[in-house]
Amino acid sequence: MKTILTGIRSNSALTLGNYLGALLPMVRLANKHSDEYQINIFVPDLHSIISDVDGDLQKNIIRTIKYYLAAGLKLNENVHIYRQSHIPAHSELCWILDCVATMGETSRMIQYKEKSKGQESCNVGIFNYPILMAADILLYDAEYIPLGEDQFQHIELTRNLAMRFNHRFGAEIFTVPVSTAEQVKFMGVSDGIRIRDLLNPEKKMSKSTVAENSKIMLDDEPAKAAKKIMSATTDSIGKIKFDMWGQPGISNLLQIEALVTDAPLQDVIATWAGQTRYGDLKKKVAESVSEMLTIFQAELAKISDERVYELLEDGEEYANRVANAKLLEAQRAFGLR
Ligand code: TYM
């Protein structure tokens, strides 16, 4: 069986961007394909500690898993949930891949450049982040990795490391994930998803942005979230058109509407094309988001911590088994075993 794998860091409550860009596509894919694929959903908690954690990391980890369940993830024997730090093979393979990756290619990662801003005081984990991410993926021979667009460069790096490793040892030790263009097709979206900051739609919506009205958090009161949509920045063109460069604010609202209501983006674009009243669009999106949050938060409240720990116990047993077997192959290739 092929594997679909993804993860979301648990540094804080998640934004609507994380939800629409990564969590929901994963849940929809998992529910559609869990008879034919292994579905691995994990919390990259080692990736969390590269930066400050908002609140208690342990609690955040459990809440992140609850988010998947509240978003409608259906469980069966092919769906596995685990925590990265409970599978030691991730850190071990990361070191091995560190010795395969080059400083040049790793320094070119946009996320590293943005997060480090060239400062020498930036921690080494920020630099090493994509290599650990490659280990997360390659240990499980994952081919499909549903992610937001900001992570595509890391997928390409993972592909390069897998190909280089296999070539070096003349064996297909790692499965090479499909290209980002194929990932997008598999996710069933027309392009990579990037939900924009509501006030500065040139930027992505991010947990770390200070301005409250820039982002919608999954634990926002639905009425408060609706207000944030109503105050979103648009433009002075006065005609609704999907154009991420020319009208990023309006395009963002159309994108959010399509994802929240599970409608094809093209249909939503066609419904609103040429209309002139931005207020009507905002009102509709505000209603859709507030309805979605109401249902989501009610589901979240029903899931107990005990249920999550039960799932983790099973998932981590599976993950250690699969990951250790793959790690051994990589260790043998280098002559470490
Ligand atoms: P993280 O927690 O930074 O981001 C989690 C997911 O949310 C997506 N995302 C967005 N999508 C659309 N619009 C936005 N505004 C937006 N903001 C965030 C990100 O693209 C991502 O999919 N490095 C991963 C975590 C990770 C991982 C892995 C994922 C570690 N190892 C292995 C897959 C496989 C990350 O970005 O987490």
Residues whose N, C-alpha, C, O or C-beta is under 5 A from the ligand:
A	BS01	TYM	L5 T6 G7 I8 R9 G17 N18 G21 A22 P44 H47 M133 D136 P146 L147 G148 E149 D150 Q151 I193 R194 I195 R196 K204 M205
